């Protein structure tokens, strides 16, 4: 069953999957990889789930490019319900796909079947962030069984959501750091599209102290106490600066009073 443009199923597709509860950095990676790859002619396929899936669909639409969402329900249902607007946008500019008839609701056993379709439609699967027991690892295993390429983005050894990607890499998945790595590995001639964004320091104008604090953060989630020790600034100063950086979308606050550096979107 297809809602939208069925011919998209014949286009070269890349699946992007990962955690439903990613870090801000993981969400940004999914969005930017999808935006770049969709801008160079790949259709981005995912499962309409929270987290990485949604970021991948949104990045593809922003390119602007094509995206396919594979549902674990009938096409008259949207799961999760908060993605109803996203699902309608995908149906208008891409395609919604399901093997389940109209009226079929959410059942746990539907998700592995959906994952099989996601990996089968695509020439390769990219895992952005995944815990060791993530369903994304099932999708990656299915992709391998189907003779498809598997890619994984490495992360911090301190990030539990990087462990699934690290296991995939140990098991033979291809480590990728940029979207261009995927295009080259798939031997696809990129069509004209938006240039890949640099991953270095943001270009937003900041005072030297703010740049210093960002350097002290690195790219792992860190608590304020650690930033105070690394920067030599007072707790009050660090807290105030973090608020400014968060408002500028340069850092994100996490659970447990930790902060993570992110790359601003255009």
C-alpha positions as a printed Julia matrix, in Angstrom:
266×3 Matrix{Float64}:
  0.0     0.0    0.0
  1.35    3.42  -0.98
  0.13    6.94  -0.22
  1.96    9.46  -2.36
  4.18    8.79  -5.36
  4.7     5.02  -5.99
  7.5     5.69  -8.5
  9.74    6.75  -5.61
 10.09    3.07  -4.73
 12.12    2.64  -7.93
 14.62    5.38  -7.06
 17.96    4.74  -5.3
 17.24    4.87  -1.59
 19.32    5.09   1.57
 17.77    4.05   4.87
 18.63    6.15   7.91
 17.68    4.65  11.28
 18.63    5.03  14.92
 17.49    5.74  18.44
 14.06    7.08  19.31
 15.76    9.12  22.04
 18.94   10.44  20.41
 21.29   13.06  21.72
 20.95   16.52  20.15
 24.15   15.79  18.23
 22.74   12.53  16.91
 19.56   14.22  15.79
 21.59   16.89  14.0
 23.73   14.25  12.3
 20.66   12.43  11.0
 19.14   15.67   9.72
 22.31   16.89   8.02
 23.25   13.53   6.46
 19.7    13.19   5.1
 19.67   16.75   3.79
 22.99   16.34   2.02
 22.23   12.9    0.55
 18.73   13.86  -0.56
 20.19   16.95  -2.17
 22.47   14.69  -4.19
 19.73   12.46  -5.54
 19.19    9.72  -2.96
 15.71    9.09  -1.61
 15.86    8.88   2.2
 13.89    5.99   3.68
 13.02    5.55   7.34
 10.27    4.44   9.69
  8.51    7.64  10.84
  9.5     6.92  14.44
 10.54    9.48  17.02
 14.13   10.65  17.11
 16.5     9.7   14.29
 13.75    8.58  11.89
 11.92   11.9   12.11
 15.14   13.9   11.79
 16.05   11.95   8.64
 12.65   12.59   7.03
 12.81   16.28   7.96
 16.33   16.66   6.6
 15.35   15.09   3.29
 12.31   17.35   2.95
 14.45   20.4    3.77
 16.98   19.64   0.99
 14.45   19.76  -0.75
 14.53   16.1   -1.65
 12.57   12.87  -1.62
 11.74   10.65   1.34
  9.85    7.41   1.93
  8.31    6.51   5.31
  7.55    2.84   5.98
  4.74    2.49   8.51
  4.1    -0.29  11.0
  0.35    0.36  10.79
 -2.28    0.75   8.11
 -1.91    3.98   6.14
 -5.03    5.41   7.76
 -3.17    5.46  11.08
 -0.11    7.5   12.07
  2.24    6.23  14.74
  3.36    8.09  16.71
  0.35   10.41  16.49
  2.51   13.5   17.0
  3.97   12.84  13.54
  0.64   13.3   11.78
  1.72   16.58  10.17
  5.06   15.07   9.13
  3.29   12.04   7.63
  0.99   14.3    5.59
  4.0    16.28   4.33
  5.76   13.05   3.32
  2.64   11.84   1.49
  2.53   15.12  -0.44
  6.25   15.31  -1.28
  7.27   11.65  -1.08
  5.56    8.39  -0.2
  4.13    6.53   2.77
  4.42    2.74   2.47
  2.91   -0.13   4.45
  2.32   -3.83   4.0
 -0.6    -3.6    6.46
 -4.15   -3.02   5.34
 -6.26   -0.02   6.28
 -7.45   -0.25   9.87
 -4.41   -2.12  11.17
 -3.22   -0.66  14.45
  0.11   -0.75  16.27
  1.43   -4.15  17.34
  4.91   -4.98  18.58
  5.47   -7.7   15.99
  4.85   -5.22  13.16
  8.04   -3.27  13.76
 10.54   -6.01  12.74
  8.44   -6.54   9.59
  8.56   -2.81   8.89
 12.34   -2.84   9.43
 12.69   -5.61   6.84
 10.97   -3.4    4.26
 13.08   -0.36   5.15
 16.35   -2.23   4.65
 15.06   -4.07   1.57
 14.01   -0.93  -0.28
 17.39    0.75   0.21
 20.79    0.19  -1.35
 22.28    0.74   2.1
 21.38    1.46   5.71
 22.97    4.16   7.86
 22.75    3.78  11.64
 23.25    7.11  13.39
 22.85    6.32  17.11
 21.79    3.0   18.59
 22.05    1.24  21.93
 23.18   -2.37  22.02
 19.58   -3.64  22.12
 18.2    -1.14  19.61
 15.8    -2.19  16.88
 18.11   -0.35  14.51
 20.6    -3.18  14.88
 17.88   -5.54  13.65
 17.46   -3.34  10.59
 21.23   -3.41  10.02
 21.32   -7.2   10.34
 18.45   -7.52   7.87
 20.3    -5.22   5.46
 23.35   -7.48   5.66
 21.19  -10.57   5.08
 19.67   -8.84   2.03
 23.09   -8.07   0.59
 22.87   -4.33   1.26
 25.57   -2.02   2.55
 25.6    -1.05   6.23
 27.09    2.24   7.44
 27.52    3.5   10.99
 28.54    6.82  12.5
 30.96    6.38  15.42
 30.49    8.29  18.64
 31.94    8.9   22.05
 32.95    5.87  24.09
 31.0     7.52  26.93
 27.75    7.62  24.96
 25.59    4.48  25.42
 23.89    5.3   22.12
 27.21    4.89  20.3
 27.75    1.32  21.45
 25.43   -0.21  18.89
 27.21    1.66  16.1
 30.59    0.58  17.43
 29.45   -3.05  17.46
 28.28   -2.75  13.86
 31.65   -1.31  12.86
 33.47   -4.15  14.62
 31.21   -6.59  12.76
 32.07   -5.08   9.38
 29.84   -2.04   8.9
 31.55    0.84   7.16
 32.53    3.73   9.41
 31.41    7.05   7.96
 32.15   10.58   9.09
 30.55   12.55   6.26
 27.71   12.07   3.82
 30.26   12.16   1.02
 31.76    8.93   2.45
 28.46    7.2    1.66
 28.2     8.63  -1.86
 31.73    7.46  -2.61
 31.18    4.01  -1.11
 28.01    3.51  -3.16
 29.85    4.8   -6.24
 27.07    7.26  -6.94
 27.78   10.28  -9.12
 26.37   13.15  -7.09
 23.96   15.47  -8.84
 23.99   19.17  -8.13
 22.89   19.83  -4.59
 23.69   21.84  -1.48
 27.32   21.69  -0.38
 28.08   19.59   2.65
 28.28   21.69   5.74
 31.51   21.86   7.67
 31.55   20.29  11.1
 34.04   22.71  12.63
 33.33   25.59  14.96
 30.11   27.52  14.25
 30.4    30.75  12.31
 28.14   32.69  14.69
 30.0    35.74  16.0
 31.06   35.11  19.6
 33.43   36.68  22.08
 36.7    34.92  22.83
 35.4    33.61  26.17
 32.51   31.85  24.45
 34.86   30.21  21.95
 37.04   29.16  24.88
 34.06   27.58  26.64
 33.04   25.72  23.48
 36.58   24.37  23.14
 36.43   23.23  26.77
 33.18   21.37  26.05
 34.58   19.26  23.25
 31.9    17.08  21.66
 30.93   14.86  24.6
 28.13   15.72  27.04
 29.65   17.41  30.09
 28.28   18.73  33.41
 28.69   22.36  34.45
 31.18   21.43  37.19
 33.51   19.95  34.59
 33.23   23.06  32.42
 34.06   25.25  35.41
 37.19   23.18  36.08
 38.3    23.16  32.45
 37.61   26.81  31.71
 38.7    28.44  34.94
 35.51   30.52  34.9
 33.07   30.85  37.78
 29.95   28.71  38.0
 27.81   31.82  37.52
 29.7    32.85  34.4
 29.53   29.38  32.87
 25.8    29.08  33.58
 25.1    32.46  32.0
 27.22   31.7   28.95
 25.59   28.3   28.47
 22.18   29.99  28.42
 23.35   32.34  25.66
 24.87   29.46  23.7
 21.69   27.42  24.07
 19.58   30.33  22.79
 21.89   30.5   19.77
 21.45   26.76  19.17
 25.13   26.07  19.74
 24.67   23.84  22.78
 21.83   21.7   24.08
 20.94   20.88  27.67
 20.62   17.2   28.54
 19.32   15.24  31.5
 21.43   15.35  34.64
 22.57   18.94  34.19
 24.86   18.11  31.26
 25.41   20.11  28.08
 26.39   19.05  24.59
 27.86   21.08  21.75
 25.85   20.97  18.53
 26.15   22.43  15.05
 23.59   25.1   14.17
 21.32   24.5   11.18
 21.35   26.93   8.33
